[in-house]
Each structure stands twice: as structure tokens, then as C-alpha cells.
Amino acid sequence: MANTYKRLGAINPSANTQTNVYVIPAATQSVISTIAICNQGANSTTYSLALMPSSIFASPAGAAHFLVKNAALAGSDTIFLTVGLTGNAGSVLVANTPNASISFSAFGSEIT
């Protein structure tokens, strides 16, 4: 099995739109080690993150899938979450925020 360490995904989603940060490719397992959340705006806002199984990723995140829900992030601030999430092929890391000034980046490894 080969491990590839890399930035797994990065997005700057539209406001109030659940958006895929990273979709685990077919025939792959993944470890998401760090997620960076950067508020590029001057005002405080909130964000949510969820890891959803492939069977329901097109639906809004359910309560059981949230990693973080409506966490506050100050203006012009960045937070790094060191998490060690594991996922199977097709699982999806999704993000949502009421403010389009937040960007999300996921770092980790893919195992093929």
C-alpha cells in the first residue's frame, strides 16, 4: 500500500452552501490530519464541518456527521484543527459558513 501525503482539498465556498472540501477517491482510504480554516474578512463569523459517508453526501449534513457546528471564528483569524480523521472511498469532508470570506484546506494522506 502506498501513502501519498498532500493537500487533500481547498475551497472558498459561497455563503450558506454546503460544499465539498475533499472527496476520498475510489479504491482509496484517507487520513485527514489537519484542517485549516481562514477568515479572510474583517468580521467574526461561524463555520461548520462534517464528514459524510458516500451514501448520503449529496444531502445536508445530519447531526451524527458534524465534526464542528457553528463554531465562531474572529475576523482576520485562522484556526488549525489537528484531527486524524479516517475515511473510506467516497466519504466526503464538507464545510458550510454564512460568510463567503472563509476558506478551508485539508491536509493528510491517501492510502492506495
Summary of the structure (lengths in Angstrom):
residues: 112
radius of gyration: 13.6
end to end distance: 5.5
largest distance: 44.8
contacts: 341
relative contact order: 0.44
helix: 5%
strand: 59%
